[in-house]
Amino acid sequence: MRREVTSPEMAARADISAHRLARVRELLVRLSLDALLISRGALKRWLSGFVLLRPEDSSHGFAGTMLITHDRQ
């Protein structure tokens, strides 16, 4: 059974992701790093709040990398 994600739930996830990304950016400054490149799917989802829209397709949405820099872009 597929459960629809509600707008308040999506907003809460966005807030959590924003907080996590802010902490990563603070760490970049502290460690004098220009960026952090993430390729592991679980970490990308944890940091971005990405949710699969079609959970039955386990490969959908997992490709690629995530680059976190000091700037929000």
C-alpha positions in Angstrom: 0.0 0.0 0.0 1.4 3.4 -1.0 1.2 6.2 1.5 0.9 9.8 0.2 3.3 12.3 1.7 1.4 15.4 3.0 2.5 19.0 2.6 3.2 19.4 6.4 5.3 16.3 6.3 7.2 17.5 3.3 7.7 20.9 5.0 9.1 19.1 8.1 11.4 17.0 5.9 12.6 20.2 4.2 13.4 21.8 7.5 15.3 18.8 8.7 17.3 18.7 5.4 18.1 22.4 5.6 19.4 21.9 9.1 21.5 18.9 8.1 23.0 20.8 5.1 23.7 23.8 7.3 25.7 21.6 9.7 27.6 20.1 6.8 28.5 23.6 5.5 29.7 24.5 9.0 31.9 21.5 8.9 33.3 22.5 5.5 34.4 25.8 7.0 35.8 24.3 10.1 37.9 21.7 8.1 38.8 24.3 5.4 37.2 22.3 2.6 35.8 23.7 -0.6 33.1 21.1 -1.1 31.9 17.6 -0.2 31.1 15.1 -2.9 28.6 12.4 -1.9 27.9 9.3 -4.0 26.3 6.9 -1.6 22.5 6.8 -2.1 21.6 6.6 1.6 23.7 9.7 2.5 22.2 11.7 -0.4 18.7 10.9 0.7 19.6 11.6 4.4 21.0 15.0 3.5 18.6 16.1 0.9 15.3 14.6 2.2 14.8 12.9 -1.2 11.8 10.6 -1.2 11.1 8.0 -3.9 7.8 8.7 -5.6 7.7 5.1 -7.0 9.0 2.9 -4.2 8.3 -0.2 -6.2 11.2 0.8 -8.6 14.2 0.4 -6.4 16.6 1.9 -8.9 14.6 5.0 -9.6 16.3 8.2 -8.3 19.5 6.8 -6.9 21.9 7.6 -9.7 24.3 10.5 -9.6 26.3 12.4 -7.0 25.6 15.3 -4.6 28.0 18.2 -4.3 27.7 20.4 -1.2 29.5 23.7 -1.3 29.5 26.7 1.0 26.9 28.5 -1.1 23.3 27.4 -1.4 22.7 26.7 -5.1 
